[in-house]
Amino acid sequence: MENIAQILVVIVTLMLTGLGVVSMFAPKKMLANFAVEPQGTKGLNTIRSVMGGLFLGCVAILVNGLLTGQTLGFLAVVIILAAVAIGRVVGLLADGFDKEVIPPLVVELVIIGLLLLGFFNIGAS
């Protein structure tokens, strides 16, 4: 089970790496994904720093856990993604239902589940 958990966490890590790299180094390509329209240089800087930085920070935590077997950091990423998912639910309740919000919410919940699987099955936490 440990090998399967490692593979799944590696897949999650690669996904977050892709999102982070594109957000940081090609933020205009992420505008449709995030459904945002930045206002000038300041807006692009925000996408690079907040979105790109948070994704890549999560990647660093996951890579550390995969390399060392110390998976406690996986929980930090779970908390971050859970906060994002909660924000989506709050948005659905406060702003109204939009079916386009459901797929990323499901992805976030699946990633949370996979990281919890990794936390409980990889190395010593």
DSSP file (Angstrom, degrees, kcal/mol; ACC not computed):
  #  RESIDUE AA STRUCTURE BP1 BP2  ACC     N-H-->O    O-->H-N    N-H-->O    O-->H-N    TCO  KAPPA ALPHA  PHI   PSI    X-CA   Y-CA   Z-CA
    1    1 A M     >        0   0    0      0, 0.0     4,-2.5     0, 0.0     5,-0.2   0.000 360.0 360.0 360.0 -31.8    0.0    0.0    0.0
    2    2 A E  H  >  +     0   0    0      1,-0.2     4,-2.5     2,-0.2     5,-0.2   0.908 360.0  50.2 -61.1 -41.8    2.9    2.3    0.7
    3    3 A N  H  > S+     0   0    0      2,-0.2     4,-2.3     1,-0.2    -1,-0.2   0.906 111.1  48.4 -64.2 -41.1    4.1    2.2   -3.0
    4    4 A I  H  > S+     0   0    0      2,-0.2     4,-2.4     1,-0.2    -1,-0.2   0.924 111.7  49.8 -63.8 -43.7    0.6    3.0   -4.2
    5    5 A A  H  X S+     0   0    0     -4,-2.5     4,-2.4     1,-0.2    -2,-0.2   0.901 110.2  51.0 -61.8 -41.1    0.3    5.9   -1.8
    6    6 A Q  H  X S+     0   0    0     -4,-2.5     4,-2.5     2,-0.2    -1,-0.2   0.923 109.9  49.3 -62.6 -43.7    3.7    7.2   -2.9
    7    7 A I  H  X S+     0   0    0     -4,-2.3     4,-2.3     1,-0.2    -2,-0.2   0.921 111.9  48.7 -61.8 -43.8    2.7    7.1   -6.6
    8    8 A L  H  X S+     0   0    0     -4,-2.4     4,-2.2     1,-0.2    -1,-0.2   0.893 111.8  48.2 -65.0 -39.8   -0.6    8.9   -5.9
    9    9 A V  H  X S+     0   0    0     -4,-2.4     4,-2.7     2,-0.2    -1,-0.2   0.874 109.6  53.5 -68.8 -35.9    1.2   11.6   -3.9
   10   10 A V  H  X S+     0   0    0     -4,-2.5     4,-2.6     2,-0.2    -2,-0.2   0.916 108.3  50.2 -62.5 -41.9    3.8   12.0   -6.7
   11   11 A I  H  X S+     0   0    0     -4,-2.3     4,-2.3     2,-0.2    -2,-0.2   0.932 111.8  47.5 -61.6 -45.4    0.9   12.5   -9.2
   12   12 A V  H  X S+     0   0    0     -4,-2.2     4,-2.6     1,-0.2     5,-0.2   0.923 111.5  51.6 -59.4 -44.4   -0.6   15.1   -6.9
   13   13 A T  H  X S+     0   0    0     -4,-2.7     4,-2.2     1,-0.2    -2,-0.2   0.899 109.4  49.1 -61.3 -42.0    2.8   16.8   -6.5
   14   14 A L  H  X S+     0   0    0     -4,-2.6     4,-2.4     2,-0.2    -1,-0.2   0.902 110.6  50.9 -65.0 -40.9    3.2   16.9  -10.3
   15   15 A M  H  X S+     0   0    0     -4,-2.3     4,-2.3     1,-0.2    -2,-0.2   0.947 113.0  44.9 -60.1 -48.4   -0.3   18.4  -10.8
   16   16 A L  H  X S+     0   0    0     -4,-2.6     4,-2.6     1,-0.2    -1,-0.2   0.845 110.6  55.6 -66.4 -33.1    0.5   21.1   -8.2
   17   17 A T  H  X S+     0   0    0     -4,-2.2     4,-3.1    -5,-0.2     5,-0.3   0.940 108.0  48.3 -62.4 -46.8    3.9   21.7   -9.8
   18   18 A G  H  X S+     0   0    0     -4,-2.4     4,-2.3     1,-0.2     5,-0.3   0.930 113.7  46.2 -59.4 -46.8    2.3   22.3  -13.1
   19   19 A L  H  X S+     0   0    0     -4,-2.3     4,-2.3     1,-0.2    -1,-0.2   0.908 115.7  47.2 -62.0 -41.8   -0.2   24.7  -11.7
   20   20 A G  H  X S+     0   0    0     -4,-2.6     4,-2.3     2,-0.2     5,-0.2   0.920 112.8  46.4 -67.6 -45.4    2.5   26.5   -9.7
   21   21 A V  H  X S+     0   0    0     -4,-3.1     4,-3.0     2,-0.2     5,-0.4   0.930 116.5  44.2 -64.9 -45.8    5.0   26.8  -12.5
   22   22 A V  H  X S+     0   0    0     -4,-2.3     4,-2.4    -5,-0.3     7,-0.3   0.924 114.1  50.5 -66.7 -42.1    2.4   28.1  -15.0
   23   23 A S  H  < S+     0   0    0     -4,-2.3    29,-0.3    -5,-0.3    -1,-0.2   0.895 118.5  38.6 -60.9 -39.6    0.9   30.4  -12.4
   24   24 A M  H  < S+     0   0    0     -4,-2.3    -2,-0.2    -5,-0.2    -1,-0.2   0.898 129.6  26.0 -79.6 -41.0    4.3   31.9  -11.5
   25   25 A F  H  < S+     0   0    0     -4,-3.0    -3,-0.2    -5,-0.2    -2,-0.2   0.604 135.9  23.7-105.8 -12.9    5.9   32.0  -14.9
   26   26 A A    ><  +     0   0    0     -4,-2.4     3,-1.8    -5,-0.4     4,-0.5  -0.368  67.1 161.7-145.0  60.8    3.0   32.3  -17.4
   27   27 A P  G >   +     0   0    0      0, 0.0     3,-1.3     0, 0.0     4,-0.4   0.767  69.6  65.9 -60.5 -27.3    0.1   33.8  -15.3
   28   28 A K  G >  S+     0   0    0      1,-0.3     3,-0.8     2,-0.2     4,-0.3   0.812  95.2  59.4 -64.6 -27.3   -1.8   34.9  -18.4
   29   29 A K  G <  S+     0   0    0     -3,-1.8     4,-0.3    -7,-0.3    -1,-0.3   0.690 103.8  52.6 -71.7 -17.2   -2.3   31.2  -19.3
   30   30 A M  G <> S+     0   0    0     -3,-1.3     4,-2.3    -4,-0.5     5,-0.3   0.495  79.9  94.4 -96.2  -4.7   -4.0   30.6  -15.9
   31   31 A L  H <>>S+     0   0    0     -3,-0.8     5,-1.5    -4,-0.4     4,-1.2   0.906  88.2  44.6 -57.8 -45.7   -6.6   33.4  -16.2
   32   32 A A  H  45S+     0   0    0     -4,-0.3    -1,-0.2     1,-0.2     3,-0.2   0.896 112.1  53.5 -66.4 -38.9   -9.4   31.1  -17.6
   33   33 A N  H  45S+     0   0    0     -4,-0.3    -2,-0.2     1,-0.2    -1,-0.2   0.891 117.7  36.1 -62.1 -39.0   -8.6   28.4  -15.1
   34   34 A F  H  <5S-     0   0    0     -4,-2.3    -1,-0.2     2,-0.1    -2,-0.2   0.552 100.9-133.8 -91.8  -8.6   -8.9   30.8  -12.2
   35   35 A A  T  <5 +     0   0    0     -4,-1.2     2,-0.3    -5,-0.3    -3,-0.2   0.919  62.8 127.5  53.8  46.5  -11.8   32.8  -13.7
   36   36 A V      < -     0   0    0     -5,-1.5    -1,-0.2    -6,-0.2    -2,-0.1  -0.921  52.5-150.4-129.1 157.0  -10.0   36.1  -12.8
   37   37 A E        -     0   0    0     -2,-0.3     7,-0.0    -3,-0.1     2,-0.0  -0.920  22.9-143.3-126.5 103.5   -9.0   39.2  -14.7
   38   38 A P        -     0   0    0      0, 0.0     2,-1.0     0, 0.0     3,-0.1  -0.324  11.4-127.8 -68.5 148.2   -5.9   40.8  -13.3
   39   39 A Q     >  -     0   0    0      1,-0.0     4,-1.4     2,-0.0     3,-0.4  -0.808  61.1 -62.9 -97.6  96.8   -5.7   44.6  -13.2
   40   40 A G  H  > S-     0   0    0     -2,-1.0     4,-2.0     1,-0.2     5,-0.2  -0.133  97.9 -27.6  66.8-157.9   -2.4   45.4  -14.8
   41   41 A T  H  > S+     0   0    0      1,-0.2     4,-2.6     2,-0.2    -1,-0.2   0.855 136.0  57.9 -62.5 -38.2    1.0   44.4  -13.5
   42   42 A K  H  > S+     0   0    0     -3,-0.4     4,-1.7     1,-0.2    -1,-0.2   0.903 107.1  48.2 -60.6 -41.7   -0.2   44.4   -9.9
   43   43 A G  H  X S+     0   0    0     -4,-1.4     4,-2.0     2,-0.2    -2,-0.2   0.913 111.9  47.9 -66.6 -43.7   -2.8   41.8  -10.8
   44   44 A L  H  X S+     0   0    0     -4,-2.0     4,-2.5     1,-0.2    -2,-0.2   0.899 109.7  54.2 -63.0 -39.3   -0.4   39.5  -12.7
   45   45 A N  H  X S+     0   0    0     -4,-2.6     4,-2.9     1,-0.2     5,-0.3   0.878 106.2  52.8 -60.9 -37.7    2.0   39.9   -9.7
   46   46 A T  H  X>S+     0   0    0     -4,-1.7     4,-2.5     2,-0.2     5,-0.9   0.908 109.0  48.4 -66.0 -41.8   -0.7   38.6   -7.4
   47   47 A I  I  <>S+     0   0    0     -4,-2.0     5,-2.3     3,-0.2     4,-0.4   0.931 114.6  46.8 -63.3 -43.7   -1.3   35.6   -9.6
   48   48 A R  I  <>S+     0   0    0     -4,-2.5     5,-0.8     3,-0.2    -2,-0.2   0.941 122.6  33.3 -61.1 -48.0    2.4   34.8   -9.7
   49   49 A S  I  X5S+     0   0    0     -4,-2.9     4,-0.6     3,-0.2     5,-0.3   0.958 126.4  32.7 -79.6 -52.1    2.9   35.3   -5.9
   50   50 A V  I  X5S+     0   0    0     -4,-2.5     4,-1.8    -5,-0.3     5,-0.2   0.978 131.4  27.4 -74.1 -55.1   -0.3   34.1   -4.3
   51   51 A M  I  ><S+     0   0    0     -5,-0.9     4,-2.4    -4,-0.4     5,-0.2   0.967 129.4  39.7 -74.3 -51.9   -1.4   31.4   -6.6
   52   52 A G  I  ><S+     0   0    0     -5,-2.3     4,-2.7   -29,-0.3     5,-0.2   0.932 118.5  48.6 -61.8 -45.3    2.0   30.3   -7.9
   53   53 A G  H  X<S+     0   0    0     -5,-0.8     4,-2.4    -4,-0.6    -1,-0.2   0.900 112.0  47.7 -63.3 -42.2    3.7   30.7   -4.6
   54   54 A L  H  X S+     0   0    0     -4,-1.8     4,-2.2    -5,-0.3    -1,-0.2   0.924 113.6  47.5 -66.8 -43.0    1.1   28.7   -2.7
   55   55 A F  H  X S+     0   0    0     -4,-2.4     4,-2.1    -5,-0.2    -2,-0.2   0.950 115.9  44.1 -61.2 -47.9    1.1   25.9   -5.2
   56   56 A L  H  X S+     0   0    0     -4,-2.7     4,-2.3     1,-0.2    -2,-0.2   0.837 110.4  55.2 -70.2 -31.4    4.9   25.7   -5.3
   57   57 A G  H  X S+     0   0    0     -4,-2.4     4,-1.9    -5,-0.2    -1,-0.2   0.916 108.5  48.8 -62.5 -42.3    5.1   26.0   -1.5
   58   58 A C  H  X S+     0   0    0     -4,-2.2     4,-2.5     1,-0.2    -2,-0.2   0.897 108.9  53.9 -62.3 -40.1    2.8   23.0   -1.2
   59   59 A V  H  X S+     0   0    0     -4,-2.1     4,-3.0     1,-0.2     5,-0.2   0.922 106.2  51.7 -60.3 -44.9    5.0   21.2   -3.7
   60   60 A A  H  X S+     0   0    0     -4,-2.3     4,-2.2     1,-0.2    -1,-0.2   0.905 110.6  48.6 -59.6 -41.8    8.1   21.8   -1.6
   61   61 A I  H  X S+     0   0    0     -4,-1.9     4,-2.1     2,-0.2    -1,-0.2   0.924 113.7  46.3 -63.9 -44.4    6.3   20.4    1.5
   62   62 A L  H  X S+     0   0    0     -4,-2.5     4,-2.6     2,-0.2    -2,-0.2   0.912 111.5  50.7 -66.9 -42.4    5.2   17.3   -0.5
   63   63 A V  H  X S+     0   0    0     -4,-3.0     4,-2.6     1,-0.2     5,-0.2   0.918 109.1  52.3 -61.2 -42.9    8.6   16.7   -2.0
   64   64 A N  H  X S+     0   0    0     -4,-2.2     4,-2.3    -5,-0.2     6,-0.4   0.930 111.1  47.2 -58.3 -45.5   10.2   16.9    1.4
   65   65 A G  H  X S+     0   0    0     -4,-2.1     4,-2.2     1,-0.2    -2,-0.2   0.896 112.4  49.1 -64.0 -40.4    7.7   14.3    2.8
   66   66 A L  H  < S+     0   0    0     -4,-2.6    -1,-0.2     1,-0.2    -2,-0.2   0.890 115.6  43.4 -66.1 -39.0    8.3   12.0   -0.2
   67   67 A L  H  < S+     0   0    0     -4,-2.6    -2,-0.2    -5,-0.2    -1,-0.2   0.838 125.7  30.5 -76.7 -33.0   12.1   12.2    0.1
   68   68 A T  H  < S-     0   0    0     -4,-2.3    56,-0.2    -5,-0.2    -2,-0.2   0.650  95.0-127.2-101.6 -16.9   12.3   11.9    3.9
   69   69 A G  S  < S+     0   0    0     -4,-2.2     2,-1.1    -5,-0.3    55,-0.2   0.448  71.7 126.9  79.6  -1.1    9.3    9.7    4.7
   70   70 A Q    >   +     0   0    0     -6,-0.4     3,-0.6     1,-0.1    55,-0.2  -0.764  32.4 173.3 -90.3  96.0    8.3   12.4    7.2
   71   71 A T  T >>  +     0   0    0     -2,-1.1     3,-1.7    53,-0.6     4,-0.6   0.310  45.2 104.2 -94.9   8.1    4.7   13.0    6.0
   72   72 A L  H >> S+     0   0    0      1,-0.3     3,-1.3    52,-0.2     4,-0.7   0.861  76.4  63.7 -57.2 -33.7    3.5   15.4    8.7
   73   73 A G  H <> S+     0   0    0     -3,-0.6     4,-1.7     1,-0.3     3,-0.5   0.771  86.3  71.8 -61.6 -25.8    3.8   18.2    6.2
   74   74 A F  H <> S+     0   0    0     -3,-1.7     4,-2.3     1,-0.2    -1,-0.3   0.876  92.9  57.2 -56.3 -35.5    1.2   16.4    4.0
   75   75 A L  H <X S+     0   0    0     -3,-1.3     4,-2.5    -4,-0.6    -1,-0.2   0.852 100.7  56.0 -65.7 -33.8   -1.3   17.6    6.7
   76   76 A A  H  X S+     0   0    0     -4,-0.7     4,-2.2    -3,-0.5    -1,-0.2   0.925 109.5  45.7 -62.1 -43.5   -0.3   21.2    6.2
   77   77 A V  H  X S+     0   0    0     -4,-1.7     4,-2.7     2,-0.2     5,-0.2   0.884 110.5  54.3 -67.1 -37.9   -1.1   20.9    2.5
   78   78 A V  H  X S+     0   0    0     -4,-2.3     4,-2.6     2,-0.2    -2,-0.2   0.922 108.7  49.1 -59.1 -44.2   -4.4   19.1    3.4
   79   79 A I  H  X S+     0   0    0     -4,-2.5     4,-2.2     2,-0.2    -2,-0.2   0.918 111.4  49.0 -63.3 -43.2   -5.3   22.1    5.6
   80   80 A I  H  X S+     0   0    0     -4,-2.2     4,-1.8     1,-0.2    -2,-0.2   0.943 115.2  43.4 -61.2 -48.0   -4.5   24.6    2.8
   81   81 A L  H  X S+     0   0    0     -4,-2.7     4,-2.6     1,-0.2    -1,-0.2   0.843 111.4  54.7 -69.2 -32.4   -6.5   22.7    0.3
   82   82 A A  H  X S+     0   0    0     -4,-2.6     4,-2.8    -5,-0.2    -1,-0.2   0.895 106.7  51.8 -65.6 -38.5   -9.4   22.2    2.8
   83   83 A A  H  X S+     0   0    0     -4,-2.2     4,-2.2     2,-0.2    -2,-0.2   0.897 110.3  48.9 -63.5 -39.4   -9.4   26.0    3.3
   84   84 A V  H  X S+     0   0    0     -4,-1.8     4,-1.9     2,-0.2    -2,-0.2   0.930 112.1  48.0 -63.9 -45.5   -9.7   26.4   -0.5
   85   85 A A  H  X S+     0   0    0     -4,-2.6     4,-2.2     1,-0.2    -2,-0.2   0.901 110.8  50.9 -63.4 -40.8  -12.5   23.8   -0.7
   86   86 A I  H  X S+     0   0    0     -4,-2.8     4,-2.9     1,-0.2    -1,-0.2   0.907 107.7  54.2 -62.4 -40.8  -14.3   25.5    2.2
   87   87 A G  H  X S+     0   0    0     -4,-2.2     4,-2.4     1,-0.2    -1,-0.2   0.884 106.9  51.1 -59.8 -38.5  -14.0   28.8    0.4
   88   88 A R  H  X S+     0   0    0     -4,-1.9     4,-2.4     2,-0.2    -1,-0.2   0.919 110.9  47.8 -64.8 -42.6  -15.6   27.3   -2.6
   89   89 A V  H  X S+     0   0    0     -4,-2.2     4,-2.3     2,-0.2    -2,-0.2   0.923 111.1  50.6 -65.0 -43.3  -18.5   26.0   -0.5
   90   90 A V  H  X S+     0   0    0     -4,-2.9     4,-3.2     1,-0.2     5,-0.3   0.921 110.4  51.2 -58.3 -42.8  -18.9   29.4    1.1
   91   91 A G  H  X>S+     0   0    0     -4,-2.4     4,-3.0     1,-0.2     5,-0.5   0.903 108.0  51.2 -61.0 -42.1  -18.9   30.9   -2.4
   92   92 A L  H  X5S+     0   0    0     -4,-2.4     4,-0.9     1,-0.2    -1,-0.2   0.901 116.5  41.1 -61.7 -40.2  -21.6   28.5   -3.5
   93   93 A L  H  <5S+     0   0    0     -4,-2.3    -2,-0.2     2,-0.1    -1,-0.2   0.899 124.3  35.7 -74.3 -41.4  -23.7   29.5   -0.5
   94   94 A A  H  <5S+     0   0    0     -4,-3.2    -3,-0.2    -5,-0.2    -2,-0.2   0.853 129.2  29.9 -83.0 -36.2  -23.0   33.2   -0.6
   95   95 A D  H  <5S-     0   0    0     -4,-3.0    -3,-0.2    -5,-0.3    -2,-0.1   0.559 113.7-101.9-104.5 -10.6  -22.8   33.9   -4.3
   96   96 A G     << -     0   0    0     -4,-0.9    -1,-0.2    -5,-0.5     2,-0.2  -0.157  48.9 -53.5 103.6 158.5  -25.2   31.2   -5.7
   97   97 A F        +     0   0    0     -4,-0.1     2,-0.4    -2,-0.1    -5,-0.0  -0.459  47.6 176.3 -72.5 135.0  -24.7   27.9   -7.4
   98   98 A D    >   -     0   0    0     -2,-0.2     3,-2.3     1,-0.1     4,-0.5  -0.940  23.9-149.8-138.1 115.7  -22.4   27.7  -10.4
   99   99 A K  G >  S+     0   0    0     -2,-0.4     3,-0.8     1,-0.3    -1,-0.1   0.720  93.7  69.3 -60.5 -20.9  -21.8   24.2  -11.8
  100  100 A E  G 3  S+     0   0    0      1,-0.2    -1,-0.3     2,-0.2    -3,-0.0   0.648  92.3  59.9 -72.2 -13.3  -18.4   25.3  -13.0
  101  101 A V  G <> S+     0   0    0     -3,-2.3     4,-1.6     1,-0.1    -1,-0.2   0.708  91.0  71.3 -82.9 -21.7  -17.2   25.4   -9.4
  102  102 A I  H <> S+     0   0    0     -3,-0.8     4,-2.8    -4,-0.5     5,-0.2   0.925  90.1  54.4 -67.4 -47.8  -18.0   21.7   -8.8
  103  103 A P  H  > S+     0   0    0      0, 0.0     4,-2.4     0, 0.0    -1,-0.2   0.933 111.8  43.5 -56.6 -48.0  -15.2   20.1  -10.8
  104  104 A P  H  > S+     0   0    0      0, 0.0     4,-2.5     0, 0.0    -2,-0.2   0.876 113.2  53.6 -65.9 -31.4  -12.4   22.0   -9.1
  105  105 A L  H  X S+     0   0    0     -4,-1.6     4,-2.3     2,-0.2     5,-0.2   0.926 109.5  47.6 -63.3 -43.8  -14.0   21.4   -5.7
  106  106 A V  H  X S+     0   0    0     -4,-2.8     4,-2.5     2,-0.2    -1,-0.2   0.918 111.2  51.3 -63.2 -42.9  -14.2   17.6   -6.4
  107  107 A V  H  X S+     0   0    0     -4,-2.4     4,-2.8    -5,-0.2    -2,-0.2   0.926 110.0  49.8 -59.8 -44.9  -10.5   17.7   -7.5
  108  108 A E  H  X S+     0   0    0     -4,-2.5     4,-2.4     1,-0.2    -1,-0.2   0.907 111.5  48.2 -61.8 -41.6   -9.5   19.4   -4.3
  109  109 A L  H  X S+     0   0    0     -4,-2.3     4,-2.2     2,-0.2    -1,-0.2   0.891 111.8  49.6 -66.9 -38.7  -11.4   16.9   -2.2
  110  110 A V  H  X S+     0   0    0     -4,-2.5     4,-2.6     2,-0.2    -2,-0.2   0.926 110.7  50.1 -64.5 -44.5   -9.8   14.0   -4.1
  111  111 A I  H  X S+     0   0    0     -4,-2.8     4,-2.7     1,-0.2     5,-0.2   0.917 108.9  52.6 -60.5 -42.7   -6.4   15.5   -3.6
  112  112 A I  H  X S+     0   0    0     -4,-2.4     4,-2.2     1,-0.2    -1,-0.2   0.937 110.6  48.0 -57.1 -46.8   -7.1   15.9    0.2
  113  113 A G  H  X S+     0   0    0     -4,-2.2     4,-2.2     1,-0.2    -2,-0.2   0.906 111.7  49.2 -61.4 -42.4   -8.1   12.2    0.3
  114  114 A L  H  X S+     0   0    0     -4,-2.6     4,-2.4     1,-0.2    -1,-0.2   0.887 111.0  49.8 -66.1 -38.6   -5.0   11.1   -1.6
  115  115 A L  H  X S+     0   0    0     -4,-2.7     4,-2.7     2,-0.2    -1,-0.2   0.867 110.1  50.5 -69.5 -34.4   -2.7   13.2    0.7
  116  116 A L  H  X S+     0   0    0     -4,-2.2     4,-2.3    -5,-0.2    -2,-0.2   0.902 109.1  52.1 -66.8 -39.8   -4.4   11.7    3.8
  117  117 A L  H  X S+     0   0    0     -4,-2.2     4,-1.1     1,-0.2    -2,-0.2   0.933 111.9  46.6 -58.4 -45.9   -3.8    8.3    2.3
  118  118 A G  H >X S+     0   0    0     -4,-2.4     4,-2.1     1,-0.2     3,-0.5   0.912 109.0  54.7 -62.6 -43.1   -0.2    9.2    1.9
  119  119 A F  H 3< S+     0   0    0     -4,-2.7    -1,-0.2     1,-0.2    -2,-0.2   0.913 114.3  40.1 -56.7 -44.4    0.1   10.6    5.4
  120  120 A F  H 3< S+     0   0    0     -4,-2.3    -1,-0.2     1,-0.2    -2,-0.2   0.610 125.1  35.3 -82.6 -12.0   -1.2    7.3    6.9
  121  121 A N  H << S+     0   0    0     -4,-1.1     2,-0.6    -3,-0.5    -2,-0.2   0.508  95.9  82.2-123.1  -5.7    0.7    5.0    4.6
  122  122 A I  S  < S-     0   0    0     -4,-2.1   -51,-0.3    -5,-0.1    -1,-0.1  -0.903  95.9 -59.7-109.8 125.0    4.1    6.5    3.8
  123  123 A G  S    S-     0   0    0     -2,-0.6     2,-0.4   -53,-0.1   -53,-0.1   0.107  92.6 -32.2  49.3-154.2    7.1    6.2    6.1
  124  124 A A              0   0    0    -55,-0.2   -53,-0.6   -56,-0.2   -52,-0.2  -0.854 360.0 360.0-100.8 133.4    7.0    7.5    9.7
  125  125 A S              0   0    0     -2,-0.4    -1,-0.1   -55,-0.2   -55,-0.1   0.420 360.0 360.0 -98.8 360.0    4.9   10.6   10.3
